[in-house]
Amino acid sequence: MEFIELLKALILGFVEGMTEFAPVSSTGHMIIVDDLWLKTTEFLGQGSANTFKIVVQLGSILAVVVVMWKRMLSLVGLYKIDGQEYSKRFNLMHVIVGIIPAGVFGVLFEDFIDEHLFTTETVIVGLVLGAFWMIIADKFGPKRPAVTSLDKLSYGKAFKIGLIQCLSLWPGFSRSGATIAGGVMMGLDHKTASDFTFIMAVPIMAGASGLSLVKNWDQINPDHFWFYAVGFISAFIFALIAIKFFLKLISRIRLVPFAIYRLVLAAVLIAVLFVM
C-alpha cells in the first residue's frame, strides 16, 4: 500500500479520534472528509471503505477502555472499589439495558444503512436534525438534574436513553449527541450523560464493527490491512487526547455550541454541494 493511501488512513483516524466524543458525529465527519477530499472508495471499494469507517471507531473505543478502565473492570466484577463513585448501584445490567434497542435496530437495518445512508447528503440531514435535538435538550431539559452520577441511574432511564440512541444509526445524527441530549432530557447532568454514553459505546461499536466485518469480508483485500491498522492506531491516539478534554468541556459549555457548529457545517456543505 502506497504512502499517500496510508496518509489518508491517518487523516481519517485523526478525524475519528478527535470527533468521536464530541456530539458532532464522527462517522458523519469521516464521510464528509472522504467524499469531498480523500476518495478512499477508489482504492478500497465501497464495501471496504464503509467497513473501515465503522471499524476505525474501535480505536476510539479502546481509548474509552483505557481512560475508564476502573469503571469498566468493576462492571464485570474484576475490580472492586470502595466508595460512592464506584458503588454497585451502577452495574453491567444498566449497560445491557441501554444497548439492546440500538443493537436490535442496528442488526435489522444494517444493510439499508450501509447501502443508502453513507453519503454527504444524508449526513447533512443528520447534522441538522441532531442539532435541533441538542438545542431542545439544553433549553427544555431539567434545570436541576436529579441524576448527577452513574450510581443514581435507574434501569428505566438507561433503557429510554438506549431507545434515543437509535437515532444515531442515521450517520450525522451523532451517537454521543443523541444519547447525551437524551440523558439530559431524562434528568442526567451533562457529564453523567457523557459517561454513560461512552460506556455504552464499547459494546455497541464492537458489535457494529464485528457485524460489518463479517458481512463485507469478501470485499476486504488483505492489502488493506495496513490501511485499517494505521487508521485504528491514529484514532486511538487522538481519542486519548480528546476524551479527557471533552469531559471537562461538556460540563462548561453544554450542547448548544456544538449544535451551532453542526448547523454552520451543514450550511457550508449545502453551499459547496448545491450552490457553488
N, C-alpha and C positions, 0 to 999 in steps of 0.2 A: 504494500500500500504506500502511495506516494506521500511525501511530507505535507503537501498542501491539503490532502484529504485528512490526515491526522490533525492538522491545524484546525480544520473545520470541526472535528470531534472535540477538540479542546475548547473552541469557542462555544459550542452547544452545551458542553459541560459547565462552562462558566455561566452561561445564561440560566441553565437549570439550577445550579447551586445557589446563585445569588437571588433567584426569584421564587424558589420552592416554598419558602416560609412566609414571604410577603403575600398578601391577598390580591395578587395581580395576575395569577395563572402562569405557572412556569411552562406548562405544556403549550399554552397559547403563545407565549413569547418564543419558544423554540420553533413553533410552526411559522410564526411571522418571520423570524430571522432566516429560517431555512427557505421558505417560499420566495422571499424577496431578495435574498442575498446568496446563501450558501449552496442551494440546489443539490442537496445530498441524494435526492432520488435519482439523479442522473447516473450515479455510480453504485448506489446501494440497491436501487429498485424501490418501488412504493411500499411493499410489504415490510422489507427490512428497515427502511427509513422510519416508518411508523413505529415499528417494534423498538427501534433504538430510542425514540422519544419517550417510550414508556420505561424501558429497561434502565436508561441512564438515570432515572429518578431513584433507583436503588442506591446510587452513590450518596444522594442527599439523605435518604432514609437511614443509611448506615451512620451518617453524621448525627442523626437524632439518637440512635442507639448509643453512640459514644458519649454524647453530651448528657443524656438522661439515663445512663447505664444503671444507676442505683434503683431508680423507679422501675425500669424495665425488668431487672432481675427480681425485684420484690414482687412483681405481678405473677411470676411463675414459681414463687417460693424459694428462689435461690439466693436471696439476700434479705436478711431480717434487719430492720432498722427500728430502733426505739424512738419514740417521739411523735408528735402530732403530724409532722409534714408527711411521713410515710407510714401512716397507720393503715390498718387492714380494711378501713372503710371503702377505699378505692381499690378494686381488685380486677382480676382478669375478666370477670363477667361483665363489668362495665364496658370493656373494650369489645368483647364479643357481641354484646347487645348493640353497640354503636356501629359495628361494621357490617352486620347482617343485611340491612337494606341495600347499601351500595354494592355489597358482594352479590346479592341476588340480581339486582338490576344490571350490574356490570356483566355478569355471565349472559343474561338474556339479550342484551343489546350490544354486546362487544363487536359483533360483525358489522352492524349498522354504523356504529360509531367509527370504526376503523375505515369503513369504505366511504362514508359520506361527510364526516364532521372534522376531518383533519385538513381544513383549508383556512386560509386567512379570512375569507368572508364569514365563515361560521364563527371564527374566533372573535371577530368584531361584534357579532350579536351577543356572544357570551360576555365580552368585556362590558358592554353597555348594561345588560340585564343584571350582571353581578354587581356593577357599580351602584345601581339603584337599590338593590337588596342591602348592600352595606350601608348606604345612606339611611335607609329606613331603620336598620338596626340601631345605628348610633343616635338617631333622632327620636325614635319611639320605644327603644328598649328601656328597661327599668333604670331609673336614675341612681338607685342604691341597690346594686346587685346583691342577691341573697347567697349566691354560691361564690365564695372567694377563695376556695381551694378545691382540689380534686376530691378530697375526702368528704366534701359536702354534696357531691354529685349523686343524684338518685339514678336508679336504673331507668325510670321513665324518661327523665331528661336526656340520658345517654341515647336512648332509642330515638327520641324525637330529633336530636342533633344528627343521628345517623340517617334518618329519613331526609333531612335537609341536605346532607352530604351528597345525596343522589343528584342534586342539581349540578354538581361539579363533573358529572360524566360528560357534560357538554363542554368541549375544550374552550377555554377562555373564561368560563364562569369562575374557576378557581376553587379547588378543594378547600384550601385554607380560608379563602374569602367566604365561601358558602357556610362552612362549619363555624368559623369564629363569629360571623354575624348571627348564625342560628343559635349559637351558645349565648350570645349577648341577649337575644330575644327571649331565651329561656331563663334568664336571670343570672348568668355567669358573668364575672368580670372579664375584661379582655385578656388578661394573662392566663387565667384558668381555662378559658375557651381555647386559647392558643396551645396550652399544654395538652389538653385533651385531643385537639386536632392533630398535633404532632405524633402522639402515641398511637392514635387510630391509623395514621398514615403508614405505619410499619407493616402490619398485616395486609392492609388494603393494597399498597403498592407492590408488596412481594407477590401477592396473588395475581394482580393485574399483569405484572411482568412475566410471571410463570405462564399464565394463560396465553399471553401474546407470543411468547417464545414457542410454545407448543404448536399454536395454530399457524405460525409463519415460519416454522423451522425449515421447510423446504425452500424458502426464498432467501435464507441467510447463507451466504457464501462463507466458507472457512477463512477466506482472505479478509473478511470483515472483522475478525476477532480483535485486531489491534485498534480498529476504529471504535468498537464498543468499549474496549479496555481503557483507552485514553479518555473517552467521554465519561466513563464511570469514575475514574480517579479524579478527573477535573471537577466533576460535580461534588464529589466527597470533600475535596479540599476547600472549595469555595463555599460549600454549605456550612462547614465548620466555622468559617469566618462569619457567615451571615446569621446563623441561628441565634447566637447569644445577643448580637446587636439588635435583632428584630424583637426578641422577647422584652428587651428594655424599651424599645421604641414604641411598641404597640400599646403599652400602658400609658404612654405620654400623649401620643397624637391620635390614638384610636383609628377608626376606619375611614372617616371622610376624606382625609388627604390621599389615601390610596385610591378611593373611588374617583376623586377628581383626576388623578393621574390616568386611570383607566379610560375615563371619558375623553381626555385630551389625546391619548394614544389612539383610541377608536376614531376620533375626528381626523387625526393625521393620516391614518390608514385609509379612511374613506377618500380623503383628498388625493392621496397617492394613487389609489386603485381606480377611482371613478371620475376624478375631476381633471387631474393633470394629464 
